[in-house]
Amino acid sequence: MIEVKDIHKSFQGRAILDGISAVMETGKCNLIIGASGSGKTVLTKCIVGLFAPESGIISYDGADMISMDAKERKLLRQKIGMLFQGNALFDSMTVVENVMFPLNMFTNWTLAEKRKRAAEVLERVNLTEAHNRFPAEISGGMKKRVGIARSIVLNPQYLFCDEPNSGLDPQTSLVIDKLIKEITLEYNITTIVVTHDMNSVMEIGDHIVYLHQGKKQWEGTNKDIIFSKDQLLNNFIFASEFLQDAKEMRMIEANQKSPK
């Protein structure tokens, strides 16, 4: 579990985060959503320690990250997996070498041990045939799966995903969402996903934090969204006529399933 309490962050005198508090739950896909400039990226960077908030508390399973010394922070970072928006794969390394990169940084394992672990996670993301290929030789969806494999190779307790479906077609996006959800449950990870993808919100949003102009505007599940009366949230989520129709259909289905 990751908990943030009353986080404030400003740049050049302008408040970007204004008293945000939220709990990111273990074993769930915790989504941070909001329009561009709402503060979701800054909040995420504060949580992982890239930015220091002016005030507030950020705790990982009860341990306050802000008060940690350098050694403690290094140990914490070893428990964090990162899936980057642009994949951040090394072009000069093969798929298996990319996945082994965190093992080279944080372990003293033998080469055989590292290759064995990399093979295990590549098999988990269904990339058993791509070990010796380079990033330029694989598709965008495959690159994303390599990124996922690398992010879990150290058995992290916490997984951060920045726009995991960026640049992917809808079908591949569904595959990536399903994989993130499965891994979260399988490894009992605290997963935080920053996304603009409303399909992801509705499919894997176990816990959702909606930011608006640096404040937490709404918090709940993807099921709660269907019945939300928050106009700002509805305008953001159901901006198009198609999504408005989808909301109405989901409300009808939910009412039909509810006990009389």
N, C-alpha and C positions, 0 to 999 in steps of 0.2 A: 504494500500500500504506500502511496505517495500522498502527502497532505501539504497543501499550501494554505497559509493563513495570512490574510490582510497584506498581500503583496503590493508594493508600490514601486514603480520604476518610471523615471523621467529621462528625457534627452533634451539638452539645451533648454531646460525650464518648462518643457511641455510634457504633461503627464501622459504616459503610454499605458501604464497599468495603474488602476485606481482602486486599491483595496480588494483585490481578488482573493477569494477563499474557495477551495474545492478539495474533494478527496477523490483520488484516482485509485480505484479498487483492484485488488489482486484477482487474477483469473478472469478479468473482464477487459473488453475493448473500450477504453475510455477515449472518446472523441472530443477534440477541441475544434469548434467551428466558429465562423464569423467572417464578415466581409474583409476585404483588403484594408489594412490599417486599423483593424479592431484590437490588435495586441496579441493575437494567438501565437505568432512566431516569437515575439519577445518573451511571452510567458514561458514558452517551451524552453527557450535559451536560458531563462532564469532557473528553471527546474533542473536542467542538466549542468548548470554551473558555468555556462559561457558568459552570462551577464550576472552581475551582483545587484540585487534589488536594494533600494534605499532603506526599506524596512519590511518587516514581515518574517515569516518562518517557512522554511521548506524542509520537510522531514521525510526520510526514507525509512519506513517501518520503525518510526519513533526516534530515529537518529537525525539530529538537526544538521543538515548539510552546510549551512552558512557558517556554523561555528567549527567545522572540521578543519584540522591542519592538513598540510600538503600530503602527508602519508595516508591519512584517512580518506582523503578525496581520491587518491590514486586507487585505493582498494575499492572504493565505491564505483569508480568508473569501470572497473573490471566486471562489475555486476550489471552494467548497462549495455544493451545492444542498440545499434543505431541503423535505421534504414533510411538512406538519404533520398531526397527527391530526384536528383540526377544520377542516382546509383553510386557515384563516386568510385567506380572500379578503376583499377590501374590498367591502362591499355597495354603496357608492356608485359603484364603478367597473365598467365593462363587462368582459367576459371578456378582450378584447384589452388593455384598460388594466391589468388585473390582471397579465397575463403580461408586459407591458412594464415593470412597476414596478422590477424589479432593473436593467433597462437604464437607467432614469431615474436610479437611484442610483449606478451604477458605470461608466457610459460617457458619452462626449461625442458620441454618434451623433446624426445628424439624426433628426427625427420619421419621415421616410420609411424610414430604415434600421432604426429600432426597430420600426416596423410590419411591415416585411418579415421581420425575424427572428421576431417574435411569430407571424406567419402561418405560418412554417415549422414551428415547434414545435407549433402548434395542429393543423396538418395531420398531424404525426407521431403525435399522440394521437387522431386521427380526430374533430376538432371544427371542421371547416371552416365549418360553418353557424352557429356560436354566437358569432362575434366580437362582435357588438353587443348581446348579451343580458346581463342582470345576473344575479348569482349566485342571486337569489331566483326566477329564471325557468328554472333548469335543475335536473336531478335530482342526487341525491347522487353517483352514479357519474360524471356529467359534471363536477361540482365537483372530484372527485378528479383527473380527467384534466386539468382546468385547473391544479390544483396541481402535477401532474407537469410540465406544459408550462412553468409558471413556474420550477420547480426546475431545468430543464435549459436555460433560455434563454441562460444565460451560458456554456454548454459546460463544466460543472463537471468536475473530476477526481474529486470525492468527492460522493456522494449519500446523505443521511440521510433515512430514512422512518420516521416515528413512527406505529405502528399504522395502516398504510395502508388496511386493510380494515375499520376500525372503523365500525359503523353501516351497512355494505353487506350486501346479500343475497348468498347463496353464488355465484350466477352472476356477478354484478358483481365480486365478490371475485376470481374466477378471471381475469376480464378484466384487472383491475388488477395481479394477480400476473404475468400473462403480459407486460403492458406494461413493468413494472419489470424483469423478466428480459431482455426484448428490448433495452431501452435500456442496461442494464448491459453487455451484450455488444457492442451496436452502437457505443457511445461508449467502451468499455473503461474503465468507471468503477469505482472502489472504492465499492460500495454497502453500506450498513449499514441493516438493517431491524430495528426493535424491534417484536415482535409477540407476540400471544397466540393467533394463528390457526394451529391445527395443520395445516390444509390448506396454508397458506403454507409451513410448516416442511417438509412432505413434498414439495411441488411445486417450490419454488425454493431450498431450503436447501443451497446449494453448500458453505457453511461455517457451522457453528452453534456458538455459545457459550452454554452453559446455566449460569445463575447460581443459586446457592442460598445464601440468608442471607449475601450479600455476598462469597461466594467463587466462583471458577470450579469448578463441579462436574464438567463434562464438555465436551468439544470434539470435533467431528467433522463428518461430512456427513449428509445425510438418508438415505443408504444405510447408513451406520454405525449410525444409530438403530435400524434394524430388528433388528440383532443385538446391541444394547447389553445388557450385564449390569448396568448401573448402576441400582439399584432406585429411587433418587430420580428419575432421569430418566424411567424407565418409568412411575412413578406420575404424573409430571407430564404426559407426552405421551399415555399410553394410559390415561387415568383412567376412561374409559367402557368398557362392555362392547363397544360398537360399534367403538371404536378398537382394543381388544384383538383383536377378530376381524380388523380390517383389518391389523394387524401380523402376525398368523398367516398371513393370505393372502399378504402381501408376502414373508414368509419362505419360504413354499412356492414362490412364483413365482421368487424369487431362487435357491433351491436347484435348481429345474428347469432354470434357464438356465446354471448354473455347469457348467464342464467336468467330465466324469466322471474 
